[in-house]
Amino acid sequence: VQLQASGGGLVQAGGSLRLSCTHSGSTFGSYVMGWFRQAPGKDRDIVATIGWTGGRIEYADSVKGRFTISRDNHKNTVYLQMNSLKPEDTAVYYCAAGRVWNQVELWGQGTLVTVSS
């Protein structure tokens, strides 16, 4: 089973990007999905988490009101819609999966988001 993330790129401050992460297996609906990010020289931090059916969602305070996590269990894909981007959002974004909340079992390969000022 693999996670394949895409959608990163270069955007100006105030702009938007949508990240996607596709799960290659048949058990996507069994996984809690999350997005993390890691800026240069910093730890990898959680950005957003979504439960198995999308009924439970949590966001880091730094992205509340700007980012939206969603999932499509028919497409085995989780999304991160990022609006009103700021230079401090610049990081490599990783999708992650786990069968238990807050326990990561799988990592995607990361996709770079660069926000210019």
C-alpha positions in Angstrom: 0.0 0.0 0.0 1.3 3.4 -1.0 0.3 7.0 -0.6 0.9 9.3 -3.5 0.7 13.0 -2.9 0.5 15.7 -5.5 -0.6 19.3 -6.1 2.3 21.3 -4.6 3.9 24.2 -6.3 4.8 27.9 -6.1 2.0 30.4 -5.3 1.9 34.0 -4.3 0.8 35.0 -0.8 -3.0 35.1 -0.7 -3.3 32.4 -3.3 -4.7 28.9 -3.2 -3.6 25.3 -3.8 -5.2 22.0 -3.5 -3.2 19.0 -2.5 -4.3 15.4 -3.2 -3.2 12.1 -1.8 -4.3 8.8 -3.3 -4.2 5.5 -1.4 -3.3 2.6 -3.6 -5.0 -0.2 -1.6 -8.5 -1.3 -1.1 -8.8 -0.4 2.6 -8.8 3.4 2.3 -12.0 3.7 4.3 -10.4 2.0 7.2 -7.8 4.7 7.6 -7.8 8.0 9.4 -6.0 10.4 7.0 -3.9 13.4 7.8 -1.7 16.1 6.3 1.5 17.1 8.0 4.1 19.7 7.0 7.7 20.2 7.6 9.4 23.6 7.0 13.2 23.7 6.6 15.0 23.2 9.9 11.7 22.5 11.7 9.8 19.5 13.0 7.1 17.8 11.1 3.8 19.1 12.4 0.2 18.0 11.9 -1.9 20.3 9.8 -5.3 18.5 9.5 -6.8 15.1 10.3 -10.0 13.6 9.0 -11.8 10.5 10.3 -12.8 7.4 8.4 -16.1 8.8 7.1 -15.2 12.5 7.4 -17.4 13.0 10.4 -14.5 14.1 12.6 -12.0 16.7 11.5 -9.3 18.6 13.3 -7.0 21.4 12.3 -3.9 23.0 13.6 -4.7 26.5 15.0 -2.4 28.0 12.4 -4.6 26.9 9.5 -8.1 27.1 10.9 -10.4 29.0 8.6 -7.9 28.8 5.7 -7.4 25.1 5.0 -10.1 22.4 4.4 -9.4 18.7 4.6 -11.8 16.3 2.8 -11.9 12.8 1.5 -13.6 10.8 -1.2 -13.7 7.2 -0.2 -14.8 6.1 -3.6 -11.7 7.6 -5.1 -9.4 6.6 -2.3 -8.2 10.2 -2.1 -7.8 12.8 0.6 -7.6 16.5 -0.2 -6.2 19.6 1.4 -7.7 22.8 0.0 -5.4 25.7 1.1 -6.6 29.2 0.7 -5.2 32.6 1.8 -1.7 31.1 1.8 1.0 32.8 3.7 4.8 32.6 3.3 4.9 30.8 6.6 2.9 28.0 5.0 5.9 27.1 2.9 6.9 23.5 3.7 7.0 20.0 2.3 3.5 18.6 2.9 3.1 14.9 3.7 -0.1 12.9 3.7 -0.4 10.1 6.3 -2.7 7.3 7.2 -3.4 5.3 10.3 -6.1 3.0 11.5 -6.2 4.7 14.8 -6.4 8.5 15.4 -3.0 10.0 15.9 -1.1 6.9 15.0 0.6 7.1 11.6 1.3 3.9 9.8 1.9 5.1 6.3 3.5 8.2 4.9 3.3 9.7 1.4 6.4 11.0 -0.3 5.8 14.7 0.3 4.9 17.6 -2.0 6.6 21.0 -1.8 4.5 24.1 -1.3 6.3 27.4 -1.7 4.4 30.7 -0.9 6.2 33.8 -2.1 5.6 37.2 -0.4 
